Amino acid sequence: MVWPSTSRTGPTASTRRRITPLASRGGITFTFGGLKINTSSEVVDTAGHVIPGLYAAGELVGGLYYHNYASGSGLTSGAVFGRISGRSAADFVAAQR
């Protein structure tokens, strides 16, 4: 997979863009495995204990997909769990004060 980048060149830099290919590198769209979280998006260790202050959201969360996944569900997962983990992290920080 090649990821393009844009760069402005020449005297008409404000009006012309050139796409420059970068070195090929892999990317992860989603995983079928990943970190276990609870309903507050807190990461849970292998013994079932919450790791204080560690939250996860999006593609690295495990247990959401089996055998296949619905197209576009990764973005939804990131938005939903991102909001939950953000609120949970804010509550965690507020409780530390």
Secondary structure, 3 states (H helix, E strand, C coil): CCCEEEEECCCCCCCCEEEEECCCCCCCCCCCCCEEECCCCEEECCCCCEEEEEECCHHHECCCCCCCCCCCHHHHHHHHHHHHHHHHHHHHHHHHC
